[in-house]
Amino acid sequence: MREKHKVELSVIVPAYRQARTIEASIRKLKETLDMTRYTYEIVVVVDGIGDKTYQHAKRAMSSKVRVVGYANNKGKGYALRYGMARSAGDIIAFIDSGTDLDPKGLQMLLAHFDWYNADIIVGSKWHPVSIVTYPWWRIILSKGYGLLVRMLFRVRVSDTQLGMKCFRRRVLKDVLPRLLVKKFACDIEMLAVAKRLGYGRIYEAPVVLNWDRENSSISRNIYPAIWDTFVDTLAVFYRLYIVKYYDNASKRRWQYDPDLDFRVNIG
């Protein structure tokens, strides 16, 4: 187990096939975090070393930026948990690695985190003061999925899928060992399980988003991703309410992966 250093904020950046933009994205994120009051670290997780994303990300390494990864692509949910297990912050955030989201939005999330004394802050495209450039068909998909989520899980947020969120460390320490989803429905699994465990202080914050089809982290293979997200969402509902897999009484059934063990890696 690596020696831990004291930081207040860890920001996880899952990256897959972002060789062209990852170095600039990391440097822009670091500039943003340098303007905050937090001591911080950035943990970039390369989700499958199949192109030059890993090499380009390492060009931005510093005392505050670490780059980790593994050989085969395993999905956004796996990458997030892998990075979280290697983080040290009291607040653990994540942001997608594409060029869509302005990392300055993290400052707004952190301000809301303090203001509300929150368990979780969710960046939302549909917050009244968000600035969003988004195609009409994605608006329909996003709002339709948001309606489904509210019906199934009664999570009172308008946008569960945007790739920018902040969590209190103690929430993740309780939630992460129970999770199963490795791909795109990981966000709703985290939120639904957290709410189930009593972490109800979940609030939204505004973001700036300019959808970039070419460099978006979520633009590739969109139709399979939609189907996989839908199926995984129904699976989360089944595990949460029907078989109660996430409850403490089912602890013996939770799947253990030492690479994702939050407790072992950061205590």
FENLIN-V257456 format. One record per residue. N is the residue number from 0. RES is the residue in three letters. PSI is psi in radians with two decimals (none if undefined). OMEGA is omega in whole degrees, -180 to 180 (* if undefined). D_FIRST is the distance of its C-alpha to the first C-alpha in whole Angstrom. Layout:
[[N/RES/PSI/OMEGA/D_FIRST] [N/RES/PSI/OMEGA/D_FIRST]]
This chain:
[[0/MET/2.31/-177/0] [1/ARG/2.70/176/4] [2/GLU/2.29/-176/7] [3/LYS/2.50/174/9] [4/HIS/2.67/-175/12] [5/LYS/2.04/172/15] [6/VAL/2.69/179/17] [7/GLU/-0.54/-173/20] [8/LEU/2.24/170/20] [9/SER/2.33/177/18] [10/VAL/2.07/-179/20] [11/ILE/2.31/180/19] [12/VAL/1.70/176/21] [13/PRO/2.34/-176/22] [14/ALA/2.30/177/24] [15/TYR/2.06/180/26] [16/ARG/0.93/178/29] [17/GLN/0.62/-174/29] [18/ALA/-0.65/-175/29] [19/ARG/-0.47/-171/32] [20/THR/-0.19/-168/31] [21/ILE/-0.71/-178/27] [22/GLU/-0.82/179/28] [23/ALA/-0.65/180/30] [24/SER/-0.74/180/29] [25/ILE/-0.76/-178/25] [26/ARG/-0.67/178/28] [27/LYS/-0.69/177/30] [28/LEU/-0.75/180/27] [29/LYS/-0.72/177/26] [30/GLU/-0.70/179/29] [31/THR/-0.82/-178/30] [32/LEU/-0.48/176/27] [33/ASP/-0.38/-180/28] [34/MET/-0.08/179/31] [35/THR/2.99/-180/29] [36/ARG/0.00/-172/28] [37/TYR/2.50/161/25] [38/THR/2.37/-169/22] [39/TYR/2.92/169/20] [40/GLU/2.63/173/18] [41/ILE/2.22/178/19] [42/VAL/1.88/179/16] [43/VAL/2.21/180/18] [44/VAL/1.95/178/18] [45/VAL/1.95/-172/20] [46/ASP/1.25/-178/21] [47/GLY/1.96/-176/23] [48/ILE/1.24/-176/23] [49/GLY/-0.19/175/27] [50/ASP/-2.63/-177/28] [51/LYS/0.31/179/28] [52/THR/-0.77/-178/26] [53/TYR/-0.82/-179/22] [54/GLN/-0.71/-179/24] [55/HIS/-0.63/178/26] [56/ALA/-0.65/-178/23] [57/LYS/-0.36/177/22] [58/ARG/-0.38/-179/25] [59/ALA/0.12/-179/24] [60/MET/2.56/178/21] [61/SER/-2.98/178/21] [62/SER/-0.34/-179/19] [63/LYS/-0.01/-178/19] [64/VAL/2.11/175/18] [65/ARG/2.58/179/16] [66/VAL/2.16/178/17] [67/VAL/2.93/180/15] [68/GLY/-3.10/-179/17] [69/TYR/2.92/-167/18] [70/ALA/-0.78/-170/21] [71/ASN/2.47/178/23] [72/ASN/2.24/-178/24] [73/LYS/-0.08/177/23] [74/GLY/2.75/-177/24] [75/LYS/-0.75/-178/24] [76/GLY/-0.74/178/22] [77/TYR/-0.77/-179/20] [78/ALA/-0.72/179/19] [79/LEU/-0.82/-178/19] [80/ARG/-0.62/177/16] [81/TYR/-0.77/179/14] [82/GLY/-0.72/179/14] [83/MET/-0.63/179/14] [84/ALA/-0.25/-180/11] [85/ARG/0.34/-179/10] [86/SER/2.93/-175/12] [87/ALA/0.04/-173/12] [88/GLY/2.70/172/16] [89/ASP/-0.52/170/18] [90/ILE/2.32/-179/20] [91/ILE/2.06/-179/19] [92/ALA/2.90/169/22] [93/PHE/2.70/177/22] [94/ILE/2.39/178/25] [95/ASP/2.68/-173/27] [96/SER/-0.15/180/27] [97/GLY/-3.14/-177/31] [98/THR/0.05/-177/33] [99/ASP/-0.87/-171/35] [100/LEU/2.29/174/33] [101/ASP/2.09/-178/34] [102/PRO/-0.28/176/30] [103/LYS/-0.33/175/32] [104/GLY/-0.43/178/33] [105/LEU/-0.56/177/29] [106/GLN/-0.68/178/31] [107/MET/-0.72/178/33] [108/LEU/-0.75/-179/31] [109/LEU/-0.64/176/29] [110/ALA/-0.75/177/32] [111/HIS/-0.63/180/33] [112/PHE/-0.81/179/30] [113/ASP/-0.78/-175/31] [114/TRP/-0.78/-176/35] [115/TYR/-0.07/-172/34] [116/ASN/0.93/-167/31] [117/ALA/2.76/166/30] [118/ASP/-0.71/-178/27] [119/ILE/2.41/170/27] [120/ILE/2.29/-176/29] [121/VAL/2.15/171/31] [122/GLY/2.33/-174/32] [123/SER/2.26/174/36] [124/LYS/-0.47/-171/38] [125/TRP/0.19/171/41] [126/HIS/2.49/-175/40] [127/PRO/-0.49/-178/44] [128/VAL/0.19/174/43] [129/SER/2.60/176/40] [130/ILE/1.95/-168/42] [131/VAL/2.26/168/42] [132/THR/1.97/-169/43] [133/TYR/2.42/179/43] [134/PRO/2.66/-174/45] [135/TRP/-0.65/-176/47] [136/TRP/-0.51/175/46] [137/ARG/-0.57/175/42] [138/ILE/-0.78/179/44] [139/ILE/-0.81/180/45] [140/LEU/-0.79/-177/42] [141/SER/-0.80/-178/40] [142/LYS/-0.60/176/42] [143/GLY/-0.77/178/43] [144/TYR/-0.67/178/40] [145/GLY/-0.69/177/39] [146/LEU/-0.76/178/42] [147/LEU/-0.78/-179/41] [148/VAL/-0.76/180/38] [149/ARG/-0.62/178/40] [150/MET/-0.73/-175/42] [151/LEU/-0.71/-168/39] [152/PHE/-0.18/-180/37] [153/ARG/0.61/173/38] [154/VAL/2.10/-171/36] [155/ARG/1.05/171/38] [156/VAL/2.64/-175/37] [157/SER/-0.27/-174/39] [158/ASP/1.81/-178/36] [159/THR/-0.27/-168/33] [160/GLN/-0.20/-179/32] [161/LEU/2.43/-174/32] [162/GLY/0.93/175/29] [163/MET/1.96/-178/28] [164/LYS/2.74/175/27] [165/CYS/2.42/-179/25] [166/PHE/2.55/168/23] [167/ARG/2.43/-175/22] [168/ARG/-0.72/-178/18] [169/ARG/-0.51/177/20] [170/VAL/-0.84/-180/22] [171/LEU/-0.61/179/19] [172/LYS/-0.57/179/17] [173/ASP/-0.64/-171/20] [174/VAL/-0.79/-168/21] [175/LEU/-0.68/-179/19] [176/PRO/-0.26/-176/18] [177/ARG/-0.21/-168/22] [178/LEU/2.67/-179/22] [179/LEU/-0.57/-172/24] [180/VAL/2.26/-178/25] [181/LYS/-0.12/-176/24] [182/LYS/-2.26/-164/27] [183/PHE/-0.30/179/29] [184/ALA/0.25/-179/29] [185/CYS/-0.58/-178/26] [186/ASP/-0.87/-178/27] [187/ILE/-0.54/176/30] [188/GLU/-0.78/178/28] [189/MET/-0.83/-176/25] [190/LEU/-0.76/-178/28] [191/ALA/-0.71/180/30] [192/VAL/-0.72/178/28] [193/ALA/-0.79/179/27] [194/LYS/-0.71/178/31] [195/ARG/-0.60/-177/31] [196/LEU/0.04/175/28] [197/GLY/0.09/178/30] [198/TYR/1.42/-171/29] [199/GLY/-0.07/-178/32] [200/ARG/1.28/-177/32] [201/ILE/2.11/-175/32] [202/TYR/2.84/180/34] [203/GLU/2.69/175/35] [204/ALA/2.68/-178/35] [205/PRO/2.76/179/37] [206/VAL/2.93/170/36] [207/VAL/2.10/-176/37] [208/LEU/2.24/176/37] [209/ASN/1.74/-173/39] [210/TRP/2.21/-178/39] [211/ASP/1.79/-174/39] [212/ARG/-0.69/-175/40] [213/GLU/-0.69/-174/39] [214/ASN/0.16/178/35] [215/SER/2.53/177/34] [216/SER/-0.15/-176/31] [217/ILE/0.28/-175/33] [218/SER/-0.30/-175/36] [219/ARG/2.48/176/36] [220/ASN/0.88/-171/37] [221/ILE/-0.70/-175/38] [222/TYR/-0.77/172/40] [223/PRO/-0.62/179/37] [224/ALA/-0.71/178/35] [225/ILE/-0.80/-179/37] [226/TRP/-0.80/-180/38] [227/ASP/-0.70/179/34] [228/THR/-0.75/180/34] [229/PHE/-0.82/-179/37] [230/VAL/-0.78/180/36] [231/ASP/-0.62/178/32] [232/THR/-0.78/177/34] [233/LEU/-0.62/178/36] [234/ALA/-0.68/177/33] [235/VAL/-0.75/178/32] [236/PHE/-0.79/-180/35] [237/TYR/-0.81/-178/35] [238/ARG/-0.59/-176/32] [239/LEU/-0.82/-170/32] [240/TYR/-0.47/-176/36] [241/ILE/-1.00/-178/37] [242/VAL/-0.14/177/35] [243/LYS/0.76/-178/32] [244/TYR/-0.62/-174/29] [245/TYR/-0.17/-177/27] [246/ASP/2.75/-179/29] [247/ASN/-0.54/-179/27] [248/ALA/-0.33/-179/29] [249/SER/0.27/-173/28] [250/LYS/-0.63/-179/24] [251/ARG/-0.30/-178/25] [252/ARG/-0.19/-178/26] [253/TRP/2.48/-177/23] [254/GLN/2.20/-176/21] [255/TYR/2.27/174/17] [256/ASP/2.00/-176/15] [257/PRO/-0.47/179/11] [258/ASP/-0.31/-178/11] [259/LEU/0.22/-174/13] [260/ASP/1.76/180/11] [261/PHE/-0.73/-176/12] [262/ARG/-0.72/-178/11] [263/VAL/-0.73/-172/8] [264/ASN/-0.62/-179/6] [265/ILE/-0.01/174/8] [266/GLY/none/*/10]]
